[in-house]
Amino acid sequence: MAKRQHRRRPPSGPRRGRDRADRADRRSPDLVDEVTGALDTGEPLDLLALTSAFLAATDPRERRLPRKRDDLRLPPREEIVATFFEVPQRATSALLTAIAALTGDDVLRSRVRREVAARGHVLPHWLAELDQARAHDTVLRMADVLGDGESLVCGVVLPGCAELSAAVSVDHNLGTVATDGFVVPGALPDLVELMRGDAEDPDVVFTELDAADARARVTEAVEHGALLFPPPESDTWPACRPLVEWAAGLLPAGGRGYERPEWSDVERQALAGRFLASPFAAGLDDADSRALVDHLLWYGCDYGSGDPLHWSPAAVEIVLADWIPRKIVADFAHLRKAPAVLRALIRFSHAERGIRPRLTEQTVAAVDEWEPEYQAAIRSSRPQGPEALLAAMGVLDVEEYLDSVVLDELRRAVGGARALEELDDAPLPDEPFREDAVPADVRQRVGEVRKLVDRCCDALCDVEHRTAARRLLAAVAAGDPTVFRRRGRVETAAAAIVWLVARANRSLYPHGIQAQELLSWFGVGSVSTRSRPVLAAIGVDPHHPGELALESPAYLTAARRRQLIAERDRLAGNGN
């Protein structure tokens, strides 16, 4: 008879508990040692700061944020805290007590009390009675007059009369979110006196804030800041965030948080009209400038602080270095005017708010500082909208994405993938105008437009541009004769034809003549409105985002087609 095989039974009871304890001890010896060291100093903030850092590292809110592919995360907080119950040391008893107090978890607090009592560990009085901590009676608000942000400062009195002071920085430009903070030992008046001395700035104002309102503001700003991606970080933030939240939670409840102003469409239009009618907006009467005013007021009302009259160097940086290049989908010719419009809007806004001239000049100087980077950004291919967010998250290959965007633009410029593959760089011939394609009832008016087109191209451009413009004019007349049946100046129609051809061939500034020089030749100020039906007549969406394209090589000069061919071949070499 074969000898019976005896299998070892899995360990049970206390043995399994010891195994988990051993694993926990091996996994976090540094934390236990640090807690022991913090207890030895006798300074409450040492242990509370360490506990706060642990809670920040295991904050469930962090798990809701996107993460890069190679990011590693700690196990859920509950799993780690469970291991502390399996390590019966004074350090873990202290850590569990602090965790229960700072999180405000009543169930955990009751369990910790029973566990610590069973262990028989004696904890410092201030820690054992941490639930009895109270908030200081006063809360201070330190804010700058430009409205970029504010610091909210509160104090905590611990059992035994030791005191802590906490400050949280709230950034209004990012949407009224907590972006930094710190906690220091000592009484609140001492910290406030130190901050007043460091500020020494007539544009920084200290005011007392209702304690309940302060609690509501800190809670709101911290919650919103915890959702930012990428998250704001400093030497002390977000490590001290749970401690700041705990301190704010000791303040009275029932206060009012931040009240973001609501701007109706009527109010926005009225503000835009008031600005454009002011001396500050002199020379900004073209369609592009008016549209950019709407964009900037959109940012001011719906992003940042919610105040369209709030402009500071920080707000300028956000708008020029990030928001417009990422958010506004438009061509370079439109976007390049934004700095000039912004300078005028800053001066108007500061005059309305009574801001000191020195601050106004500093803010305008920020436009000068960021304009070169802005102009370079709007000339380049770049992720926009959701793609920009994915790139920031690290889940989008930016180079691959931009190559795909460029390839799409190349195909659109010539009317499709096949046209791009078959593209050549033979010069456009000196080709006569095809009058036979023009309906009889508009032939005379189209003829008047053609004469102006020819004269302008002979004066400012060349034969290829003239041929392209003649082809475009004939195609528009054949595609939608109503364009020429409407009342309107023939000069405006001719200017629209030449302007579109020049734009499609990149023949305007900075590559060629100034757009204003071209339009002035016809005696018109703008053709953006007239160009839309012209594009629609040849089947091109006039509202398509990105660079203007006529979607056919028939309208492109040899020089422009050579550029497209070179870019096509470069992308082919990259594997696209």
PyMOL commands that set and color helices and strands:
alter all, ss='L'
color gray80, all
select helices_A, chain A and resi 14-27+29-41+44-57+60-64+77-85+90-103+106-119+125-128+130-132+188-199+211-225+241-249+265-276+279-281+287-302+313-327+332-335+338-353+357-379+386-393+398-414+417-421+435-437+440-460+463-479+482-485+490-504+515-522+528-537+553-555+558-573
alter helices_A, ss='H'
color red, helices_A
select strands_A, chain A and resi 134-135+140-144+149-157+163-171+177-185+204-208
alter strands_A, ss='S'
color yellow, strands_A
deselect
rebuild
show_as cartoon
